[in-house]
Amino acid sequence: MADVLIMACITEGIDTLPRLRAVMGTLGFNSQHFGIRISTGTGADPRRHRWNVGPDGRYFLLE
């Protein structure tokens, strides 16, 4: 469920780590669990990852 919410946030323009962390915390997600999910989902391989982060610190969804 956390991954779906992270993806929805990124789609809606909530795409930096501080903003993602704030929204997920407001929704009651444990910060450690969020950290694990954001880290695990980040990367360039769409077979293993759901999003990546650019040099500007903004997350984007993989196609």
Phi and psi in degrees as GROMACS dihedral restraints (atoms count N, CA, C in turn):
[ dihedral_restraints ]
;  ai    aj    ak    al  type     phi  dphi    fc
    3     4     5     6     1   -61.5    20    10
    4     5     6     7     1   -40.5    20    10
    6     7     8     9     1   -62.1    20    10
    7     8     9    10     1   -41.2    20    10
    9    10    11    12     1   -63.2    20    10
   10    11    12    13     1   -42.3    20    10
   12    13    14    15     1   -68.0    20    10
   13    14    15    16     1   -39.3    20    10
   15    16    17    18     1   -61.6    20    10
   16    17    18    19     1   -44.6    20    10
   18    19    20    21     1   -63.1    20    10
   19    20    21    22     1   -40.6    20    10
   21    22    23    24     1   -63.8    20    10
   22    23    24    25     1   -42.0    20    10
   24    25    26    27     1   -61.1    20    10
   25    26    27    28     1   -47.6    20    10
   27    28    29    30     1   -59.3    20    10
   28    29    30    31     1   -43.4    20    10
   30    31    32    33     1   -60.0    20    10
   31    32    33    34     1   -36.0    20    10
   33    34    35    36     1   -87.6    20    10
   34    35    36    37     1     6.2    20    10
   36    37    38    39     1    92.8    20    10
   37    38    39    40     1     4.0    20    10
   39    40    41    42     1   -89.9    20    10
   40    41    42    43     1    88.8    20    10
   42    43    44    45     1  -130.9    20    10
   43    44    45    46     1    17.8    20    10
   45    46    47    48     1  -115.5    20    10
   46    47    48    49     1   154.7    20    10
   48    49    50    51     1   -57.4    20    10
   49    50    51    52     1   -46.3    20    10
   51    52    53    54     1   -62.0    20    10
   52    53    54    55     1   -40.0    20    10
   54    55    56    57     1   -70.4    20    10
   55    56    57    58     1   -40.9    20    10
   57    58    59    60     1   -61.5    20    10
   58    59    60    61     1   -45.6    20    10
   60    61    62    63     1   -60.3    20    10
   61    62    63    64     1   -42.0    20    10
   63    64    65    66     1   -64.4    20    10
   64    65    66    67     1   -46.1    20    10
   66    67    68    69     1   -64.0    20    10
   67    68    69    70     1   -46.5    20    10
   69    70    71    72     1   -63.5    20    10
   70    71    72    73     1   -38.2    20    10
   72    73    74    75     1   -64.2    20    10
   73    74    75    76     1   -41.7    20    10
   75    76    77    78     1   -61.6    20    10
   76    77    78    79     1   -34.0    20    10
   78    79    80    81     1   -82.1    20    10
   79    80    81    82     1     1.4    20    10
   81    82    83    84     1    92.9    20    10
   82    83    84    85     1    10.7    20    10
   84    85    86    87     1   -80.2    20    10
   85    86    87    88     1   138.5    20    10
   87    88    89    90     1   -63.8    20    10
   88    89    90    91     1   133.6    20    10
   90    91    92    93     1   -63.8    20    10
   91    92    93    94     1   -33.7    20    10
   93    94    95    96     1   -68.3    20    10
   94    95    96    97     1   -42.6    20    10
   96    97    98    99     1   -62.4    20    10
   97    98    99   100     1   -43.1    20    10
   99   100   101   102     1   -59.1    20    10
  100   101   102   103     1   -45.5    20    10
  102   103   104   105     1   -58.6    20    10
  103   104   105   106     1   -41.5    20    10
  105   106   107   108     1   -65.0    20    10
  106   107   108   109     1   -46.1    20    10
  108   109   110   111     1   -65.8    20    10
  109   110   111   112     1   -43.8    20    10
  111   112   113   114     1   -66.3    20    10
  112   113   114   115     1   -38.3    20    10
  114   115   116   117     1   -68.5    20    10
  115   116   117   118     1   -46.3    20    10
  117   118   119   120     1   -65.0    20    10
  118   119   120   121     1   -35.5    20    10
  120   121   122   123     1   -82.4    20    10
  121   122   123   124     1    -8.9    20    10
  123   124   125   126     1   -91.2    20    10
  124   125   126   127     1   129.1    20    10
  126   127   128   129     1   163.1    20    10
  127   128   129   130     1   178.6    20    10
  129   130   131   132     1  -100.1    20    10
  130   131   132   133     1    -6.8    20    10
  132   133   134   135     1   -94.5    20    10
  133   134   135   136     1   106.2    20    10
  135   136   137   138     1   -64.5    20    10
  136   137   138   139     1   -14.2    20    10
  138   139   140   141     1   -75.0    20    10
  139   140   141   142     1   -23.9    20    10
  141   142   143   144     1  -117.9    20    10
  142   143   144   145     1   -21.7    20    10
  144   145   146   147     1  -120.6    20    10
  145   146   147   148     1   157.3    20    10
  147   148   149   150     1  -107.7    20    10
  148   149   150   151     1   -23.5    20    10
  150   151   152   153     1  -150.9    20    10
  151   152   153   154     1   168.8    20    10
  153   154   155   156     1  -139.3    20    10
  154   155   156   157     1   172.2    20    10
  156   157   158   159     1  -125.0    20    10
  157   158   159   160     1   133.8    20    10
  159   160   161   162     1   -83.2    20    10
  160   161   162   163     1   173.7    20    10
  162   163   164   165     1   -63.0    20    10
  163   164   165   166     1   -18.7    20    10
  165   166   167   168     1   -86.7    20    10
  166   167   168   169     1     1.5    20    10
  168   169   170   171     1    83.2    20    10
  169   170   171   172     1     9.3    20    10
  171   172   173   174     1   -98.5    20    10
  172   173   174   175     1   132.8    20    10
  174   175   176   177     1   -82.5    20    10
  175   176   177   178     1   149.1    20    10
  177   178   179   180     1  -143.0    20    10
  178   179   180   181     1   150.9    20    10
  180   181   182   183     1   -79.2    20    10
  181   182   183   184     1   145.8    20    10
  183   184   185   186     1   -84.0    20    10
  184   185   186   187     1   149.0    20    10
